């Protein structure tokens, strides 16, 4: 399958934090870690959510988005995850990437300076490249129809 991107793609970024630059940890890594750019620890109480700054800024090509996804270990061990997962950084955004973390556990969680809090995944965007939105008054029928939210069963 041919894609609209030529790889490898160079992505420009600025790191205004004291943390190390983002990098892929292994050859098989799908993404890189976002680290908390905070001066002191931040407490995330049970059920609470906060935007945690990363100190990272990106210049993305129009055909690329940066997805902000949870780190599996943080979610599995502490119940802390990305609230709007996946969060999307659009190609025309030039501000600092913030990570919206939520604590689903019953215990408070302390976010430490420099802690790895989420992961970033670059993804090809086909929306504006290959899709044209067309307003109509009726959609075609299917067997499923409007069934959603578990309508196809568990098995």
N, C-alpha and C positions, 0 to 999 in steps of 0.2 A: 504494500500500500504506500503510495507516495504521499508525503506530507507537504504542507506549505512552508515548512521551516528547513533551513539547511543547518546541520549539526556538525560540530558543536557550536552552540550559540553563546556569544559572550554577553553576559548581563552585567551592566555597570551598577555599582553600589557605593554608598558612603557609610562608613562606620563611625558614628560620633560617640560610641560607648567606650568604656575602658576594657570591654570584653574582646576576646580574639575575634578575628574575621570569620564569617560563616564559611564552612567547608563541608564537603561530603566526607564522612568519617571512614567509609570503606568503598571499594569499587562497586559493590552491590547496593549502596545506599540510594534510595529514591529521592531523598532530600537532605537538608541540612538542619541543624538545630538553631532555634531562636533562643537567646539568653536574656534574662531579666536585666535591664539597664536601670538599676535602682541603687541608691546610695546606702540604704539600710534595709533590713528585712521587712517584708510586708506580710501582715497576717491576713489570711483569707478564711473567714469564719464559715461554718457550715451553712450552706445555702446561699452564700454571698458570691457576687461576681465583681471583678475589677478589671480595668484595662491596665495591662502591664507594659511599659515602654520597652523597646528593644534597642534603640539608638541606631537602627538600620534604615536606610533610605535606598530605594531602587529605581533605576531607569529601565523599564521593560519595553521590549519591542511591542508593537500593536498586536502581534499575533501570539503574545504570551501573557498569562496571568500567573501570579504567585499565590498559591493556596497556603493558608495557615491551618495546620492540622494538629490534633492532640499528639502528645507523646504517649505511647502505649503504657510505659512503665509508670508514669505519673498518674494515669487514669486507673490502672489495675491495682496499684499499691496504695494510692491515696484518695481516689475518687475525684481527682482534679482534672478537668478537661477544658477544651476550647468551647465556649458557649455557642458561637455561631459557626460551628464546624461544618464544612471547611469555610474559613473566612477567605475572602478574595481581595487581593491587591490588584487593582486594574492598571493597565499600561499607562494611563494618563495621570495616575496619582504619584506625587513626588514628596509627600509628607512622610513622617516617621511611621514605621509599622508598629502598631500596638497589638497586643494579644489579649483578647477578652477571655479570662480564665474564670471558671465557676467551680466551686467546691460542692460536689454532690455527696460527700461523706458526712458522717455525724460529728466529725472532729475538725477543729481548726487546723489549717495548714500554713506553715511559715514558708514564704517564698524568699529565698536568699539572693543577695546580689550575685549576678553572673550565672545563676542556676539555669539549666536548660529547661525551658517551659513549654515549647511547642516545636513543631518542625515545619519547614518551608518546602513546598513542592512546586516546581515550575511545570506549567501545563499549557499545551497548545490551545488557543482559543479559535474556534471555527465560526463563532457567531457572526461577526461582521464580515468575515472573509467569505463564507460559503452559504450564509443564510440570509434570506430576505423575508421579513415579516409581512404577511398579507392578511388584511382584515377580511373576514367572510361572515356570513350570517348563519351558516350551518356547517358542522363537521361531519365527516363520514362515519358510518356506524361500524362497530366492531363487536365481537362476542363479549368482550369485557365491558364495553360501554363506559359508564362513569364509576364503576366499582373500584374502590381504592382502600387504602388503610387496612390491609389484611383480607381483602375480598377474595383473594385466590387461595386462602387457607394456609395451614401450617406445614402440610406435607406435600 
